[in-house]
Amino acid sequence: MPVVLPSLQEQEKIASIIIWWDKAIDKTKQLLAFKIELKKGLTQQLLTGNRRFPESKKQDWSEYHLGTLFSERKEINRTDLPLLAITSDRGVIPRDEVDRKDASSENKSKYKRIAPGDIGYNTMRMWQGVSALSSLEGIVSPAYTICTPKKHIDALFASYLFKYPPVVNLFYRYSQGLVSDTLSLKFPNFSEIKVTIPQLDEQKKIASVLDTCDREISLLKAQAEALKKQKKGLMQKLLTGQIRVKGD
């Protein structure tokens, strides 16, 4: 098979450029993995009180039923609001941004309103940690339960607490059903669950630390994807001669 090649010096230069991009991608992935592990460790330490802020050490943690911390939002007949979806990895997003086909009914009168600051969870999959804090106002499927935080709980803190494996295990234990496919955690059962949490000011500090971790992780993921796209574009141009480089 005949191929068109540049001089050996130019080949080496092209290879060194591509290798440099590979190294940048690898270093970004390594940093991303480190940040994910760091967040995992901080989550475990901060949500259990093993690590405290100096100014908060004198404040005791208290036990609450979730029904004391949240009320259930049951508003329906808000077809004037946009349709949203609650996802485990992307949060609450417009329904048209979800890849899967929209199987919802045309009649949205029984769909539930969710407001900024609410936490929505999949009633059938809360035992898998499918919940999210909303920054949007809209309506979601009746398959979701909408929780509105009260005065003793910070919504962002609660959103991290609800993803913490020991708490997700509580959701599993309080879900009702014979097999996994039928497990359901409705608000009355959800409200019976007990959690031990710090006072509101410490909740907000913990949430801020974890939110910063998430933002750093998101930036690194975006950076890794950008480097991959740049490498692909460079390879297409360098290996076809659209862009030429001079050998030493």
C-alpha positions as CSV (number, residue, x, y, z in Angstrom):
1,M,0.0,0.0,0.0
2,P,1.7,3.2,-1.1
3,V,1.7,6.1,1.5
4,V,2.9,9.6,1.3
5,L,5.3,10.5,4.1
6,P,7.3,13.6,5.1
7,S,11.0,13.5,5.8
8,L,12.2,11.5,8.7
9,Q,12.9,14.6,10.7
10,E,9.4,15.9,10.1
11,Q,8.0,12.5,11.1
12,E,9.9,12.6,14.4
13,K,8.6,16.2,15.0
14,I,5.0,15.2,14.3
15,A,5.4,12.2,16.7
16,S,6.8,14.3,19.4
17,I,3.9,16.7,19.2
18,I,1.3,13.9,19.4
19,I,3.2,12.3,22.3
20,W,3.2,15.7,24.1
21,W,-0.6,15.7,23.8
22,D,-0.9,12.1,25.1
23,K,1.2,13.1,28.1
24,A,-1.1,16.1,28.8
25,I,-4.1,13.9,28.5
26,D,-2.6,11.3,30.9
27,K,-1.6,13.9,33.5
28,T,-5.1,15.4,33.4
29,K,-6.7,12.0,33.9
30,Q,-4.3,11.3,36.8
31,L,-5.3,14.6,38.4
32,L,-8.9,13.8,37.8
33,A,-8.6,10.4,39.5
34,F,-6.8,12.1,42.4
35,K,-9.6,14.7,42.8
36,I,-12.3,12.0,42.7
37,E,-10.6,10.0,45.4
38,L,-10.0,13.2,47.4
39,K,-13.7,14.1,47.3
40,K,-14.6,10.5,48.3
41,G,-12.3,10.8,51.4
42,L,-13.6,14.3,52.3
43,T,-17.2,13.1,51.9
44,Q,-16.6,10.3,54.3
45,Q,-14.8,12.4,56.9
46,L,-17.0,15.5,56.7
47,L,-20.4,13.7,56.7
48,T,-19.5,11.6,59.7
49,G,-17.9,14.4,61.8
50,N,-14.5,12.7,61.7
51,R,-13.1,16.0,60.4
52,R,-14.5,19.2,61.8
53,F,-13.9,22.9,61.1
54,P,-12.0,24.5,64.1
55,E,-14.8,27.0,64.7
56,S,-17.4,24.2,64.7
57,K,-15.8,21.7,67.1
58,K,-17.8,22.9,70.1
59,Q,-21.1,22.5,68.3
60,D,-22.9,19.1,68.8
61,W,-24.4,17.1,66.0
62,S,-28.1,16.3,66.4
63,E,-30.3,13.4,65.3
64,Y,-33.4,14.2,63.2
65,H,-36.1,12.3,61.4
66,L,-36.1,13.3,57.7
67,G,-39.7,14.2,58.1
68,T,-38.6,16.9,60.5
69,L,-36.2,18.3,58.0
70,F,-38.3,18.1,54.9
71,S,-41.9,18.5,53.8
72,E,-43.3,16.9,50.6
73,R,-44.3,19.2,47.7
74,K,-47.4,17.8,46.1
75,E,-48.3,20.7,43.7
76,I,-49.8,19.5,40.4
77,N,-51.8,21.1,37.6
78,R,-48.9,23.3,36.6
79,T,-48.8,22.5,32.9
80,D,-47.5,26.1,32.3
81,L,-44.1,25.1,33.6
82,P,-41.4,23.3,31.5
83,L,-40.9,19.6,31.7
84,L,-37.7,18.6,33.7
85,A,-35.9,15.3,34.4
86,I,-34.0,14.2,37.5
87,T,-30.8,12.4,36.8
88,S,-28.3,10.8,39.1
89,D,-25.2,12.3,37.4
90,R,-26.4,15.5,35.8
91,G,-28.9,16.8,38.4
92,V,-32.2,18.3,37.4
93,I,-32.2,19.2,33.7
94,P,-34.6,20.1,31.0
95,R,-36.3,16.9,29.7
96,D,-35.2,17.5,26.1
97,E,-31.6,17.2,27.2
98,V,-32.0,13.6,28.2
99,D,-30.9,11.1,25.6
100,R,-33.6,8.5,26.2
101,K,-36.9,8.7,24.4
102,D,-39.7,10.7,26.1
103,A,-42.3,8.1,27.1
104,S,-44.3,10.5,29.2
105,S,-48.0,10.9,28.6
106,E,-49.4,13.9,26.8
107,N,-51.5,14.9,29.9
108,K,-49.2,16.5,32.3
109,S,-51.8,17.7,34.8
110,K,-50.6,15.2,37.5
111,Y,-47.0,16.0,37.0
112,K,-45.4,17.5,40.2
113,R,-43.9,21.0,40.5
114,I,-40.3,21.2,41.6
115,A,-38.8,24.5,42.6
116,P,-35.2,25.8,43.1
117,G,-33.9,24.5,46.4
118,D,-36.1,21.4,46.3
119,I,-34.6,17.9,46.2
120,G,-36.3,15.4,43.9
121,Y,-35.8,11.7,44.0
122,N,-37.0,8.7,42.0
123,T,-39.4,6.9,44.3
124,M,-38.5,3.5,42.8
125,R,-34.8,4.1,42.7
126,M,-33.9,6.1,45.8
127,W,-32.2,3.0,47.1
128,Q,-29.8,3.5,44.2
129,G,-29.1,7.1,45.1
130,V,-31.1,8.7,42.3
131,S,-31.8,12.1,43.7
132,A,-30.8,15.7,42.8
133,L,-31.0,19.3,44.1
134,S,-32.9,21.5,41.7
135,S,-31.8,24.9,40.5
136,L,-34.8,25.0,38.1
137,E,-38.5,25.4,38.3
138,G,-40.7,23.0,36.3
139,I,-42.7,19.8,36.5
140,V,-41.5,16.2,36.8
141,S,-43.1,12.8,36.4
142,P,-45.4,11.6,39.2
143,A,-42.7,8.8,39.7
144,Y,-40.6,11.3,41.6
145,T,-41.0,12.5,45.2
146,I,-40.3,16.2,45.8
147,C,-38.8,17.3,49.1
148,T,-38.7,20.8,50.3
149,P,-36.1,21.6,53.0
150,K,-37.1,23.2,56.3
151,K,-35.1,25.5,58.6
152,H,-32.7,23.0,60.1
153,I,-31.3,21.6,56.9
154,D,-29.2,23.1,54.1
155,A,-30.4,21.9,50.7
156,L,-26.9,21.5,49.1
157,F,-25.6,19.7,52.2
158,A,-28.6,17.3,52.0
159,S,-28.0,16.6,48.4
160,Y,-24.5,15.3,49.3
161,L,-25.9,13.4,52.3
162,F,-28.4,11.6,50.1
163,K,-25.6,10.3,47.9
164,Y,-23.5,9.1,50.8
165,P,-23.5,5.2,50.7
166,P,-24.5,4.6,54.4
167,V,-27.5,6.9,53.9
168,V,-28.3,5.3,50.5
169,N,-28.3,2.0,52.4
170,L,-30.9,3.5,54.8
171,F,-33.0,4.4,51.8
172,Y,-32.8,0.7,50.7
173,R,-33.8,-0.6,54.2
174,Y,-36.8,1.7,54.4
175,S,-38.0,1.0,50.8
176,Q,-40.9,-1.3,50.5
177,G,-41.3,-4.1,47.9
178,L,-40.6,-7.8,47.5
179,V,-37.8,-7.5,45.0
180,S,-35.4,-4.8,43.8
181,D,-37.6,-4.0,40.7
182,T,-40.5,-3.2,43.0
183,L,-38.8,-1.3,45.8
184,S,-40.4,2.0,46.6
185,L,-39.5,4.8,49.1
186,K,-42.6,7.0,49.4
187,F,-42.4,10.1,51.6
188,P,-44.1,8.6,54.7
189,N,-41.3,5.9,54.9
190,F,-38.6,8.5,53.9
191,S,-39.7,10.7,56.7
192,E,-39.1,8.0,59.3
193,I,-35.4,7.7,58.5
194,K,-33.1,9.2,61.2
195,V,-29.9,11.0,60.3
196,T,-27.3,12.8,62.5
197,I,-26.2,16.1,61.2
198,P,-24.3,19.2,62.3
199,Q,-25.8,22.7,62.8
200,L,-26.8,24.7,59.8
201,D,-23.6,26.8,59.6
202,E,-21.4,23.7,59.6
203,Q,-23.7,22.1,57.0
204,K,-23.1,25.0,54.7
205,K,-19.3,24.8,55.1
206,I,-19.3,21.1,54.4
207,A,-21.5,21.6,51.3
208,S,-19.2,24.4,50.1
209,V,-16.1,22.2,50.3
210,L,-17.8,19.3,48.5
211,D,-19.2,21.6,45.9
212,T,-15.8,23.0,45.2
213,C,-14.5,19.5,44.7
214,D,-17.3,18.8,42.2
215,R,-16.5,22.0,40.3
216,E,-12.8,21.1,40.1
217,I,-13.8,17.6,38.9
218,S,-16.1,19.0,36.2
219,L,-13.4,21.4,35.0
220,L,-10.8,18.5,34.7
221,K,-13.3,16.3,32.8
222,A,-13.9,19.2,30.4
223,Q,-10.2,19.8,30.1
224,A,-9.6,16.1,29.3
225,E,-12.3,16.1,26.6
226,A,-10.9,19.3,25.1
227,L,-7.4,17.8,24.9
228,K,-8.7,14.6,23.3
229,K,-10.5,16.7,20.6
230,Q,-7.4,18.9,20.1
231,K,-5.3,15.8,19.6
232,K,-7.7,14.3,17.1
233,G,-7.8,17.5,15.1
234,L,-4.0,17.8,15.2
235,M,-3.5,14.2,14.1
236,Q,-5.9,14.8,11.1
237,K,-4.0,17.9,10.0
238,L,-0.4,16.8,10.8
239,L,-0.7,13.3,9.3
240,T,-2.2,14.6,6.1
241,G,0.2,17.4,5.6
242,Q,-2.5,20.2,6.1
243,I,-0.2,21.6,8.7
244,R,3.6,21.2,8.2
245,V,6.3,21.2,10.8
246,K,10.0,21.7,10.2
247,G,12.5,19.2,11.4
248,D,15.4,20.3,13.6
